[in-house]
Amino acid sequence: MSERAWYETFRSMFKGLDRCVFLNSAGVAMVSEPVRDAVLRWAALGQCAEFDYYAIVSEARENAAAMVSGRTDRIFFSRNTTHGIHTFILGYPWQKGDGVIVADCEFPANRLSWLGLREKKGVGVRIVKSQNSKAALDDYYKLCDKDTKVIAISWVQYLSGQKADLAALGRFCRAHDILLVVDGIQGIGAAEMNAEELNIDWLSADGHKWMCGPEGVGLVWMSERAFNVVTPACKGWFGVEQPFNFEEFDQDYEANANRFLDGSPMVLGIMAFSAALKMLLSFGMDKIAARVLELSAYTINEAKRRGWEVLTPLNPEDRAGIATFRPSSGDLEVIAKKLHDNNIICSLRGGGWLRLSAHAFNNHEDIDKAFYVIDKNV
Ligand SMILES: Cc1ncc(COP(=O)(O)O)c(C=O)c1O
């Protein structure tokens, strides 16, 4: 398939693009045809309660594992990114005085969750000070000591779009016996994730951004060493070896990551999420990632050539799909409203920034349309 045919086929998966200019994959994903079909399939199956739960969840786990290049038995489906992080926090055997390192520029899902530990467990949470929503790895390293048990970080920062060098951080964490917990939501689906190779220990991401899934279903992948240390906070009937053996009370936890499940899974959401993952994988994450990077470069260059301030790192290795900038004049609230009135979906973010996040189904014309509206209002 030629590159053009590949792109046109991918774009045709997103019918909503006929009705709006969607530059908000860092916000909430656009619904694709496979996701829509999966929802309808769920409804059709549900009319006669014909779900084959095991087949649906097994296939979805395979797709999730392929998306993060990790072992399938180390995957479970969470309710969202926060829930995945909480599962780690609630299951880790904290001792008074243990330490966690997290940056001040993290999205609340990966900041508040850890800060809460201070009060509850006497864990020392040290905060890396960021500059312009970018945190330097050296500043994480400086805060570590013998009590540090966890470094928690976003793969891609939600505002600046800074992409962390997880390979370097993963090596550091292994060398110092620290667990690396990653909020992957702003990266997975936009860039290629290889969780095993990067030495990540706990990877949590809801599906509703770059992975093109619905809100409220996420994936968690964990390393062998995390699997051996973190235990489920409570025994859930779906987290044991034989969930449907209701008479057997003395049941052991499931031997794989599904031990972290609680009750009935969100089958509808899992079907939709799985369809989205399958679609992305079939188009090739290498091709998708390359195109996403090219589109963020294009957005950044458009802002730069107008002389506007760009928050996103210019080096392609340090970013994925997020491109954040601010025009040098004009009222951003007005600009955001004009964009909205022109059916251009993007995000106005705190601190006076415009965030455009183009997925591989977008093109230069979409981005030009946004700049056309901005230009008229600066
Ligand atoms: C970096 C980051 N983490 C997490 C979330 C969302 O967390 P959750 O899936 O728990 O709603 C977002 C955006 O909404 C985000 O940008």
The ligand as an SDF file (V2000), in Angstrom:
LIG
                    3D

 16 16  0  0  0  0  0  0  0  0999 V2000
   -0.7330   12.8250   31.7700 C   0  0  0  0  0  0  0  0  0  0  0  0
   -2.1730   12.4770   32.0680 C   0  0  0  0  0  0  0  0  0  0  0  0
   -2.4420   11.5040   32.9440 N   0  0  0  0  0  0  0  0  0  0  0  0
   -3.7000   11.1310   33.2150 C   0  0  0  0  0  0  0  0  0  0  0  0
   -4.7650   11.7490   32.6040 C   0  0  0  0  0  0  0  0  0  0  0  0
   -6.1520   11.2920   32.8890 C   0  0  0  0  0  0  0  0  0  0  0  0
   -6.2160   10.3900   33.9740 O   0  0  0  0  0  0  0  0  0  0  0  0
   -7.4360    9.3960   34.0960 P   0  0  0  0  0  0  0  0  0  0  0  0
   -7.3130    8.3850   32.9790 O   0  0  0  0  0  0  0  0  0  0  0  0
   -7.2680    8.7720   35.4250 O   0  0  0  0  0  0  0  0  0  0  0  0
   -8.6930   10.1730   33.9900 O   0  0  0  0  0  0  0  0  0  0  0  0
   -4.5340   12.7940   31.6950 C   0  0  0  0  0  0  0  0  0  0  0  0
   -5.5990   13.5580   31.0090 C   0  0  0  0  0  0  0  0  0  0  0  0
   -6.7300   13.5870   31.2070 O   0  0  0  0  0  0  0  0  0  0  0  0
   -3.1920   13.1540   31.4130 C   0  0  0  0  0  0  0  0  0  0  0  0
   -2.9210   14.1100   30.5210 O   0  0  0  0  0  0  0  0  0  0  0  0
  1  2  1  0
  2  3  1  0
  2 15  2  0
  3  4  2  0
  4  5  1  0
  5  6  1  0
  5 12  2  0
  6  7  1  0
  7  8  1  0
  8  9  2  0
  8 10  1  0
  8 11  1  0
 12 13  1  0
 12 15  1  0
 13 14  2  0
 15 16  1  0
M  END
$$$$
